[in-house]
């Protein structure tokens, strides 16, 4: 199934996306033992997705297959674009907030568990990024499956550097500059 321009997502995909988005904050807590503002955008995205799951997509176990959409089209015709009206009770609003919080908290816990389970690989990956600046998919796979060999990486980097040094520069591109047209003065 094509991944671009998709119109629908499975609940398990969306839950996994929440885990990925909460991974940055979880990593800060686990490895730095502090929090930064760096995870702000991811947290905002996760919250929007969780709210959509509950309010728009009917993916809430406790609130069911109902849409709690706050947007209204009536205001558009009265010059009130952007006007929102909640069409549910305060009790339902609290239940929505509780369900959104639950989804985010569960994703955060899953992210922490995954990072804790792979703590040594994450530390090794961090060290290797500090040394090499980039890792390709082969490197990451080797780190994750325990077959990482730093000497093999060093020799690959050395070979890539040598290949780049032996590549001649591209030939200069000829530039054609047209000669100016000189119109002689009449009678000259």
Secondary structure, 3 states (H helix, E strand, C coil): CCCCCCCCCCHHHHHHHHHHHHHHHHHHHHHHCCCCHHHHHHHHHHHHHHHHHHHCCCCECCCECCCCCCECCHHHHHCCCCCECCCCCHHHHHHHHHHHHHHHHHHHHHHHHHHHHCHHHHHHHHHHHHHHCCCCHHHHHHHHHCCCCHHHHHHHHHHHHHHHHHCCCCCCCCCCCCCCCCCCCCCC
